[in-house]
Amino acid sequence: MENNNGLEQEPARQASMIVPEQPSGMPPIEVKTSKKTAFVVAGAVVLVVVGWFSYNAYASPGKVWQKFSAKDFTPSSAVQANFDVSYTDHGKLTPEQEKSNPFAKFFSQLKLTLNGSEYVDERNMNSLQISADVNYNLASGDTSFGSRMQFIFKDQSIFMNLGNSPFLAGIFANLSPGERIEWIKIDTKELQEAMQTGSSTPPAMADYSKRIEEYKLIMKKYSGKLVTMKKFMGKEDVKGVSTFHFSNELNKPELKALLNEVIDAAIKNAVAQNQTSADEAVKAKEGIKNVLAGVIDRTEVKTFETWVGSSDFLLHRYKFIATAPSIVSLAGLASDMSGSGKSLSSANPQQQVLDLFAEVSYDAELSMDETLSDYGKIQEIKTPENVFDLGKKLIDAQKMQKSTTNQPILESKTR
């Protein structure tokens, strides 16, 4: 077969040009690519690319931790928390220590547990509001005691419900004979004004909101430095919120640096308030720093885990278990000191305190597990009506003392 140019076509080429004969009455066959299929394929590719980019740039474990670490320590105006805290002391006394101090044995098998809920509203630091409901149990040897306590801080006043603690009830029984005290109140502003009025060299009125902001600025410097991500442990729901579960490590050098700055600020404020002299402040500051540094260095973190929201990048739960100084061991060392007739020397008490803490064992364990929720949800805190005004009682006692001795009992320590 020849084409118009007189060239013979290849057999395969000839076959491809053959169009099958259509039955009469049928529409012609159209051969073309489906536009719908092309759009579906293109959309799938776009979704894959966008999903990959979103995971790596927004919701991957590393990015979630990075965004969480970049936030302040107080990322919301309000938060609800539920907590479980325990301190268990496995330390033991030697027979000699038990003999030298008959009260030391009451520290054996010591265990303190706290569990409850807390609400914090810090929209305005000048009107900080806190409400806590705590159940506690203290066990020592074969003896245990438990009760409930409630705490409210509102309008610069402290309210405390004593629960059914016979120890606390005994302390306040003499203040109000014949009347059972359930709630006590201390107006911190009134108490401070009384201290200022009564002192011959009155301290400046403390601006608590300014101090809190100062400490928050210090803590902000260490955001993302104190805790590091060790391992991603998977996704979990915490009270209905999707979170990323991390295993973490505590950065001890950064923690010591943070505490040093907080101590410096606290001592500076104490000197400014005439609560201590500059010389005493320097000695106290170094002693506190050294003790805390020793505690941090000797503490062994066994478990440190966090649950961070995959979309809000907020902390929704943390779990922390670590060794802690043994109170039993400290009581035993105190027994040794009293048995040998030793006491803290006035020449260098700071060094002796350091030496004492260096001998304390870390046979105790501290465990904390807290869940945080309802970020930004404002709750109304109601204060109790029937209260015993302990602050007013102290102010009245000051006035009475001043009228008889002209020396206020609430006067700040001055030099």
MOCOR-V685771 format. One record per pair of residues at least 12 apart in sequence whose ideal C-beta (glycine too) atoms are under 6 Angstrom apart, sorted by the first residue. I is the first residue (numbers start at 0). GAP is how many residues later the second one is. Records with the same first field share a line. If there is no record, write none. Layout:
I: GAP, GAP
This chain:
58: 251
60: 171, 183
63: 180, 244, 246
64: 164
66: 246
67: 240, 245
68: 155
71: 148
72: 146
74: 239
75: 299, 300
76: 46, 299
77: 43, 298, 300
78: 41, 293, 296
79: 39, 293, 294
80: 37, 289, 291
81: 35, 289
82: 287
83: 31, 285
84: 29, 283
85: 27, 281
86: 25, 279
87: 23, 277
88: 21, 237, 238, 239, 275
89: 273
90: 235, 237, 238, 270, 272
92: 239
96: 235, 238
99: 235, 239
100: 234
103: 227, 231
105: 34
106: 220, 221, 224
107: 33
108: 32
109: 30, 217
110: 28
111: 26
112: 24
113: 20, 22
114: 20
115: 17, 18, 19
116: 16
117: 14
118: 12, 260
124: 84, 87
125: 83
128: 25, 252
129: 23
130: 21, 250
131: 19
132: 17
133: 15
134: 13
146: 16, 17, 18
147: 15
148: 14
153: 227, 229
155: 32, 33
156: 28, 30
157: 28
158: 24, 26, 224
159: 24
160: 21, 22
175: 212
180: 207
182: 201, 204
183: 204, 206
184: 202, 204
185: 204, 205
186: 204
189: 201
190: 200
193: 201, 204, 216
194: 215, 217
197: 210, 212, 213
198: 212, 213
200: 73, 213
202: 70, 71, 209
213: 51
217: 43
221: 32, 36
224: 29
225: 25, 28, 29
226: 21
227: 21
228: 17
229: 17, 18, 19
230: 16
232: 12, 14
237: 69, 78, 79
238: 134
240: 68, 75
241: 68
242: 64, 65, 66, 73
243: 64, 66
244: 62
245: 60
246: 58
247: 56, 58
249: 51
251: 44
254: 41
255: 37, 40
258: 33
259: 29
262: 22, 25, 26
266: 14, 18
273: 138, 140
274: 137, 138
276: 138
286: 63
289: 64
290: 66
293: 63
297: 64
298: 23, 24
299: 23
300: 21
301: 19, 20
302: 18
303: 16
304: 14
305: 12
313: 61
314: 57
315: 56
316: 54
317: 52
318: 50
319: 48
320: 46
321: 44
322: 39
323: 40, 42
324: 35
325: 35, 37, 38
328: 31, 32
329: 30
332: 26
397: 12
